[in-house]
Amino acid sequence: MKKVLLSICAVMLVLGSFGMAGATTYTFTPTPADLYDLDHYKYYTWGIDWEYPVGETIKEASITFHNIYDWTVEDDILYVHLLNSVGVGVTIGTDNQGVGDYFSGEGTLLGTWTDPNGGYQYKTDVTFDIDSAYFSWLSDGNFGFGIDPDCHYYNDEVYVTIITPEPMTMLLLGFGLLGLGLARRKS
């Protein structure tokens, strides 16, 4: 009987472990996808209204600027903030500032980026990771970003990726570990 219990627990543990790789991925893209190429005289908010899946927890999250570049080498900086209250969709405002963070003191600064090369041939992907703890306030599903480009950043697309482990996978993994612990304790 003990061998059967150990075998069942081991199978559940293995299935749970394999399932971890099969997490659910959610991707969000603004309209337009390139946020109008992020003009340096503007600031941008992008609000997302997401129905947070019941029983799921956020494992990983990030915002990516795909194929971003400044047209030349110059003093430039891109500020990216996570905001917990912002209108849904893309909003553009004029800040007429060549330097400075329009969203300073608002939300969480995810990071900044400066193009070290400049020029079309140096397109790159820039990703800011979002600590899953920042989403602890995400009960209504509304969150967004404040983006202030202090240069004109051409890009192909901006997108957010959120990864959640499948609830059943976590349950299988938990039962497998519990079963192994109980079987070991009885021996």
BAFI-3210 file (N, C-alpha, C; in Angstrom, 3 decimals, decimal comma, padded with zeros to 6 digits):
// residues 187
n [1|2|3|4|5|6|7|8|9|10|11|12|13|14|15|16|17|18|19|20|21|22|23|24|25|26|27|28|29|30|31|32|33|34|35|36|37|38|39|40|41|42|43|44|45|46|47|48|49|50|51|52|53|54|55|56|57|58|59|60|61|62|63|64|65|66|67|68|69|70|71|72|73|74|75|76|77|78|79|80|81|82|83|84|85|86|87|88|89|90|91|92|93|94|95|96|97|98|99|100|101|102|103|104|105|106|107|108|109|110|111|112|113|114|115|116|117|118|119|120|121|122|123|124|125|126|127|128|129|130|131|132|133|134|135|136|137|138|139|140|141|142|143|144|145|146|147|148|149|150|151|152|153|154|155|156|157|158|159|160|161|162|163|164|165|166|167|168|169|170|171|172|173|174|175|176|177|178|179|180|181|182|183|184|185|186|187]
n.u [000,828|001,955|003,844|002,179|000,899|003,136|003,856|001,613|001,730|004,197|003,644|001,698|003,264|005,162|003,445|002,418|004,773|005,516|003,346|003,769|005,251|003,326|001,878|-000,627|-000,680|-001,149|-001,579|-001,304|-001,911|-001,563|-003,660|-002,784|-000,450|002,223|002,199|002,105|004,755|006,014|006,556|008,755|007,717|005,467|003,458|002,314|-000,474|-001,532|-004,156|-005,446|-008,138|-008,711|-010,175|-009,475|-008,421|-010,200|-008,844|-006,302|-002,850|-000,519|002,418|004,574|005,296|005,555|006,522|007,101|009,028|009,124|011,620|012,733|014,176|016,265|016,598|019,160|022,400|022,161|021,332|019,010|016,075|013,842|011,031|009,212|006,298|004,332|000,942|-001,798|-004,302|-005,875|-007,345|-009,053|-007,511|-005,540|-004,108|-002,993|-000,865|000,455|003,619|005,707|008,316|011,762|013,348|013,024|010,773|007,529|005,695|006,737|006,750|004,298|002,574|004,545|007,872|009,022|011,316|014,012|015,259|017,913|018,947|021,837|023,091|021,638|019,904|018,420|019,441|020,080|017,945|016,218|014,914|013,325|012,715|010,811|010,634|007,928|007,352|005,541|004,345|003,477|000,998|-000,760|-002,765|-004,574|-007,587|-009,834|-009,145|-008,187|-005,444|-002,422|-000,104|002,288|004,008|006,821|008,551|011,604|012,662|012,371|011,124|011,208|009,389|008,189|006,159|004,394|003,933|002,289|002,954|001,544|001,913|000,399|000,382|-001,243|-004,160|-004,932|-002,596|-000,988|-002,449|-002,208|000,561|000,831|-000,713|000,793|003,255|002,344|001,349|003,708|005,119|003,474|003,565|006,247|006,475|005,021|006,683]
n.v [-001,188|001,201|001,596|002,023|004,419|006,123|006,018|007,192|009,774|010,607|010,660|012,699|014,830|015,006|015,551|018,012|019,518|019,499|020,853|023,429|024,732|025,198|027,642|030,269|032,882|036,306|038,938|042,356|045,112|048,502|050,934|053,182|050,537|051,346|053,579|056,080|056,544|057,796|060,766|063,400|065,768|065,099|063,304|060,131|058,131|054,873|052,946|049,924|047,728|044,957|041,865|040,295|036,988|034,716|032,961|032,799|033,744|036,328|035,546|036,455|039,591|042,118|045,035|045,784|047,455|047,216|046,954|049,569|052,824|055,774|058,474|059,483|059,822|061,302|063,315|061,556|060,145|057,697|057,442|055,188|054,413|052,486|052,674|052,756|053,703|054,787|056,133|054,050|052,959|054,903|057,967|061,177|063,799|067,143|068,111|069,712|069,614|069,230|067,802|065,804|064,071|063,579|062,101|061,977|061,026|059,805|056,750|053,787|053,943|052,124|052,032|053,492|054,309|054,760|055,400|054,004|054,071|055,166|055,728|053,979|051,432|050,302|049,185|047,936|045,713|046,756|045,905|046,190|044,727|043,833|043,724|041,162|041,726|044,331|044,128|043,548|045,255|044,992|044,656|045,558|045,288|047,369|049,002|050,695|052,596|055,217|057,062|058,800|060,169|061,617|062,319|061,584|058,559|056,087|053,133|049,747|048,473|048,366|046,365|044,538|041,829|039,296|036,643|033,815|031,052|027,947|027,211|024,505|023,131|024,067|023,016|020,222|019,974|020,777|018,795|016,550|017,083|017,191|014,584|013,068|013,950|012,996|010,224|009,733|010,390|008,358|006,196]
n.w [000,000|000,775|-001,241|-003,437|-002,694|-002,591|-005,296|-006,547|-005,456|-006,439|-009,200|-009,269|-008,406|-010,472|-012,675|-011,834|-011,829|-014,549|-015,583|-014,699|-016,604|-018,448|-018,119|-018,028|-020,366|-020,693|-022,949|-023,692|-025,821|-026,781|-028,558|-030,906|-031,636|-031,448|-029,869|-031,146|-031,840|-029,697|-029,072|-028,076|-027,025|-025,750|-023,297|-022,153|-021,227|-020,600|-020,131|-018,786|-018,599|-017,009|-016,502|-013,796|-013,463|-011,474|-008,764|-009,805|-009,647|-010,166|-011,716|-013,264|-014,847|-017,357|-019,281|-022,625|-025,077|-028,354|-030,807|-030,403|-030,778|-030,778|-033,017|-033,318|-031,700|-028,642|-025,746|-024,094|-022,596|-021,378|-019,420|-017,417|-015,776|-013,478|-012,977|-010,727|-011,123|-013,799|-016,747|-019,120|-022,110|-024,482|-023,646|-024,499|-023,654|-023,676|-022,704|-023,257|-022,399|-022,479|-020,855|-017,882|-015,680|-016,252|-014,756|-012,234|-008,877|-009,054|-008,935|-009,493|-010,343|-012,916|-014,341|-016,288|-019,567|-021,826|-025,091|-026,209|-028,662|-030,928|-033,999|-036,777|-037,439|-035,052|-033,641|-030,797|-028,255|-025,360|-022,116|-019,205|-016,155|-014,044|-010,746|-009,212|-006,808|-006,993|-008,064|-006,059|-005,340|-007,335|-007,585|-008,873|-011,481|-013,010|-014,285|-015,269|-017,303|-017,102|-019,355|-020,255|-022,736|-023,166|-025,612|-029,114|-029,613|-031,825|-032,553|-032,916|-031,553|-028,456|-025,641|-023,016|-020,926|-019,007|-016,819|-015,466|-013,261|-013,929|-012,080|-011,493|-011,916|-009,836|-007,720|-008,154|-007,849|-005,180|-003,826|-004,506|-003,221|-000,551|-000,238|-000,579|001,634|003,735|003,239|003,661|006,307|007,543|007,246]
ca.u [000,000|002,849|004,438|001,131|000,750|004,327|003,783|000,581|002,272|005,267|003,004|001,091|004,359|005,715|002,448|002,396|006,004|005,442|002,305|004,250|005,690|002,127|001,135|-001,448|-000,054|-002,049|-000,821|-002,084|-001,258|-002,372|-004,035|-002,010|000,514|003,520|001,932|002,435|006,218|006,515|007,107|009,360|006,925|004,228|003,482|001,291|-000,980|-002,187|-004,923|-005,938|-009,179|-008,557|-010,918|-008,484|-008,958|-010,396|-008,032|-004,969|-001,948|000,436|003,754|005,506|004,683|006,540|006,127|008,181|009,031|009,726|012,370|012,773|015,447|016,299|017,109|020,572|022,989|021,909|020,801|017,625|015,680|012,460|010,551|008,043|005,678|003,131|-000,078|-002,914|-005,565|-005,725|-008,446|-008,828|-007,085|-004,361|-004,312|-001,759|-000,835|001,650|004,356|006,679|009,566|012,819|013,903|012,215|009,797|006,195|004,982|007,524|005,927|003,048|002,730|005,852|008,793|009,537|012,680|014,309|016,119|018,574|019,496|023,279|023,614|020,910|019,857|017,528|020,115|020,295|016,676|016,368|013,761|013,555|011,690|010,809|009,924|007,018|007,282|004,158|003,816|002,815|-000,380|-001,563|-003,900|-005,363|-008,851|-010,838|-008,642|-007,744|-004,079|-001,919|001,270|002,605|005,227|007,302|009,765|012,311|013,246|011,417|011,488|010,520|009,260|007,201|005,034|004,514|002,993|002,406|002,775|001,300|001,907|-000,142|000,402|-002,580|-004,552|-004,943|-001,194|-000,541|-003,145|-001,540|001,887|000,629|-001,128|001,937|004,199|001,694|001,326|005,069|005,452|002,727|004,100|007,578|006,283|004,521|007,701]
ca.v [000,000|002,344|001,792|002,585|005,809|006,836|006,109|008,181|011,095|010,940|011,015|014,028|015,789|015,142|016,257|019,400|020,174|019,728|021,845|024,776|025,346|025,504|028,717|031,099|034,158|037,362|039,996|043,561|046,059|049,716|051,363|052,352|049,652|052,021|054,807|057,225|056,687|058,442|062,095|063,962|066,884|064,519|062,236|059,162|057,153|053,723|052,245|048,592|047,215|043,516|041,067|039,432|035,631|034,228|031,800|032,867|034,747|036,778|034,984|037,362|040,646|043,036|045,891|045,740|048,374|046,382|047,669|050,993|053,515|057,218|058,653|059,844|059,819|062,571|063,125|061,119|059,238|057,237|057,121|054,310|054,237|051,675|053,470|051,901|054,334|055,537|055,872|052,980|053,396|055,763|059,403|061,908|065,178|067,891|068,620|070,669|069,600|068,455|066,915|065,687|062,990|064,137|061,291|061,920|060,990|059,084|055,324|053,172|054,059|050,801|052,206|054,440|053,763|055,703|054,728|054,250|054,098|056,032|055,297|052,895|050,134|049,814|048,872|046,957|045,518|047,189|045,321|046,527|043,718|044,372|042,825|040,724|042,350|045,575|043,846|043,178|046,167|044,803|043,984|045,964|044,980|048,557|049,464|051,306|053,070|056,588|056,991|060,124|060,100|062,878|062,217|060,930|057,133|055,270|051,753|048,995|048,017|048,297|045,361|044,051|040,386|038,828|035,180|033,240|029,593|027,367|026,813|023,052|022,732|024,344|022,071|018,927|020,068|020,815|017,473|015,639|017,352|016,786|013,121|012,571|014,243|012,068|008,862|009,671|010,451|007,070|005,140]
ca.w [000,000|000,864|-002,566|-004,303|-002,286|-003,055|-006,762|-006,893|-005,086|-007,381|-010,475|-009,099|-008,323|-011,825|-013,492|-011,379|-012,261|-015,996|-015,830|-014,393|-017,851|-019,210|-017,472|-018,905|-020,700|-021,161|-023,618|-023,962|-026,720|-026,916|-029,901|-031,809|-030,977|-031,222|-029,108|-032,004|-031,847|-028,484|-029,321|-026,866|-026,496|-025,225|-022,297|-022,523|-020,273|-021,243|-019,111|-019,141|-017,723|-017,167|-015,534|-013,144|-013,349|-010,118|-008,407|-010,385|-009,104|-011,174|-011,502|-013,938|-015,650|-017,939|-020,396|-023,611|-026,211|-029,396|-031,853|-030,058|-031,021|-030,957|-034,386|-033,289|-030,361|-027,978|-024,397|-024,159|-021,514|-021,390|-018,080|-017,463|-014,460|-013,301|-012,287|-010,322|-011,453|-015,043|-017,665|-020,082|-023,430|-024,584|-023,521|-024,808|-023,199|-024,080|-021,551|-023,789|-021,651|-023,104|-019,834|-016,668|-015,620|-016,047|-013,771|-010,999|-007,672|-009,293|-009,165|-009,261|-011,471|-013,293|-014,799|-017,356|-020,604|-022,710|-026,273|-026,229|-030,030|-031,846|-035,392|-037,183|-037,482|-033,687|-032,975|-029,718|-027,387|-023,992|-021,257|-017,782|-015,371|-013,044|-009,592|-009,032|-005,587|-007,359|-008,463|-004,896|-005,303|-008,556|-007,298|-009,852|-012,815|-013,717|-014,043|-016,490|-017,373|-017,445|-020,156|-020,631|-023,544|-023,351|-026,940|-030,001|-029,693|-032,809|-032,116|-033,690|-030,742|-027,007|-025,143|-021,643|-020,793|-017,641|-016,780|-014,241|-013,295|-013,964|-010,724|-011,337|-011,824|-008,475|-006,858|-008,323|-007,241|-003,731|-003,352|-004,658|-002,130|000,690|-000,208|-000,351|003,038|004,587|003,033|004,276|007,762|008,013|007,175]
c.u [000,879|003,472|003,434|000,956|001,929|004,302|002,779|001,100|003,355|004,690|002,387|002,160|004,953|004,744|002,377|003,616|005,978|004,434|002,755|004,701|004,494|001,279|000,322|-000,753|-001,107|-001,186|-001,759|-001,262|-002,144|-002,777|-003,695|-000,896|001,839|003,389|002,410|003,928|006,767|007,281|007,612|008,610|005,648|004,513|002,264|000,824|-001,666|-002,839|-005,498|-006,992|-009,238|-009,351|-009,968|-009,072|-009,021|-009,532|-006,630|-004,151|-000,952|001,820|004,819|004,711|005,782|005,870|007,341|007,947|009,823|010,356|012,401|014,157|015,214|016,950|018,601|021,107|022,818|021,490|019,336|017,343|014,188|012,099|009,291|007,562|004,516|002,161|-001,245|-004,274|-005,360|-006,894|-008,077|-008,490|-005,864|-004,781|-002,970|-001,909|000,449|002,335|005,431|007,984|010,579|013,435|012,968|011,149|008,427|005,453|005,739|006,599|004,600|003,340|004,123|006,713|009,363|010,967|012,786|015,193|016,667|019,161|020,992|023,852|022,959|020,950|019,045|018,179|020,326|018,987|016,916|015,040|014,153|012,386|011,900|009,997|009,089|006,920|005,820|003,528|003,094|001,354|-001,263|-002,811|-004,861|-006,653|-009,907|-010,381|-008,137|-006,326|-003,577|-000,511|001,307|003,957|005,601|008,608|010,405|013,240|012,183|011,869|010,617|010,475|008,209|005,964|005,401|003,521|003,323|002,143|002,596|001,183|001,389|-000,027|-001,030|-002,957|-004,509|-003,524|-000,684|-001,186|-002,493|-000,179|001,774|000,234|000,010|002,941|003,626|001,702|002,693|005,488|004,753|003,261|005,456|007,451|005,836|005,597|008,658]
c.v [001,262|002,654|002,417|004,063|006,655|007,028|007,168|009,592|011,538|011,363|012,411|015,109|016,061|015,903|017,730|020,162|020,468|020,809|023,261|025,487|025,773|026,572|029,495|032,439|035,108|038,455|041,149|044,506|047,300|049,960|052,838|051,611|050,333|053,314|056,053|057,554|057,592|059,750|062,732|065,168|066,405|063,626|061,366|058,389|056,067|052,916|050,946|048,191|045,710|042,802|040,012|038,039|035,148|032,993|031,811|033,947|035,119|036,288|035,924|038,414|041,560|043,911|045,973|046,772|047,661|047,242|049,182|051,568|055,021|057,438|058,977|059,702|061,215|062,284|062,747|060,209|058,945|056,845|056,263|054,054|053,264|052,501|052,566|052,531|055,222|055,175|054,811|053,555|054,296|057,223|060,084|063,335|065,832|068,412|069,625|070,705|068,738|067,481|066,882|064,622|063,565|063,415|061,151|061,989|060,273|057,614|054,834|053,345|052,670|050,889|053,279|053,740|054,904|054,919|055,024|054,460|055,140|055,473|054,036|051,523|049,541|049,578|047,808|046,785|045,933|046,680|045,765|045,453|044,410|043,343|042,455|041,318|043,660|045,357|043,442|044,053|045,951|044,030|044,341|045,735|046,176|048,928|050,079|051,820|054,553|056,562|058,395|059,975|061,481|062,749|061,588|059,494|056,420|053,841|051,062|048,634|048,087|047,236|044,972|042,560|040,058|037,314|034,726|031,722|029,070|026,878|025,296|022,518|022,922|023,370|020,691|018,915|020,042|019,464|016,459|015,818|016,922|015,268|012,521|012,799|013,282|010,645|008,709|009,643|009,098|005,995|005,158]
c.w [000,000|-000,497|-003,526|-003,992|-002,759|-004,569|-007,195|-006,597|-006,060|-008,724|-010,387|-009,067|-009,701|-012,724|-013,111|-011,850|-013,750|-016,316|-015,545|-015,663|-018,685|-018,552|-018,514|-019,116|-021,254|-021,768|-023,960|-024,830|-026,833|-028,367|-030,019|-031,052|-030,663|-030,402|-029,859|-032,010|-030,752|-028,722|-028,026|-026,291|-025,810|-024,023|-022,594|-021,295|-021,090|-020,138|-019,634|-018,122|-017,959|-016,097|-014,980|-012,933|-011,896|-009,894|-008,991|-009,677|-010,194|-010,796|-012,062|-014,694|-016,169|-018,990|-021,318|-024,702|-027,302|-030,500|-031,609|-030,370|-031,090|-032,323|-034,424|-031,869|-029,781|-026,545|-024,524|-022,972|-021,631|-019,959|-018,208|-016,031|-014,539|-012,470|-011,910|-010,566|-012,675|-015,958|-018,692|-021,446|-023,354|-024,499|-023,759|-024,312|-023,667|-022,837|-021,959|-023,011|-022,378|-022,129|-018,639|-016,813|-015,285|-014,923|-012,455|-009,783|-007,843|-009,554|-008,806|-010,500|-011,759|-013,776|-015,862|-018,372|-021,440|-023,868|-026,369|-027,628|-030,923|-033,249|-035,613|-037,090|-036,095|-032,938|-031,906|-028,999|-025,979|-023,152|-019,818|-017,072|-014,309|-011,922|-009,349|-007,771|-005,900|-007,719|-007,284|-004,786|-006,470|-008,269|-008,334|-011,288|-013,596|-013,293|-015,333|-016,327|-017,694|-018,141|-020,599|-021,408|-023,652|-024,543|-027,818|-030,212|-030,715|-032,281|-032,973|-032,877|-029,269|-026,553|-023,707|-021,658|-019,319|-017,693|-015,430|-014,342|-013,302|-012,571|-010,513|-011,206|-010,406|-007,488|-006,929|-007,645|-005,715|-003,162|-003,453|-003,534|-000,781|000,834|000,062|001,103|003,981|004,470|003,715|005,806|008,316|007,992|008,327]
res [m|k|k|v|l|l|s|i|c|a|v|m|l|v|l|g|s|f|g|m|a|g|a|t|t|y|t|f|t|p|t|p|a|d|l|y|d|l|d|h|y|k|y|y|t|w|g|i|d|w|e|y|p|v|g|e|t|i|k|e|a|s|i|t|f|h|n|i|y|d|w|t|v|e|d|d|i|l|y|v|h|l|l|n|s|v|g|v|g|v|t|i|g|t|d|n|q|g|v|g|d|y|f|s|g|e|g|t|l|l|g|t|w|t|d|p|n|g|g|y|q|y|k|t|d|v|t|f|d|i|d|s|a|y|f|s|w|l|s|d|g|n|f|g|f|g|i|d|p|d|c|h|y|y|n|d|e|v|y|v|t|i|i|t|p|e|p|m|t|m|l|l|l|g|f|g|l|l|g|l|g|l|a|r|r|k|s]
***
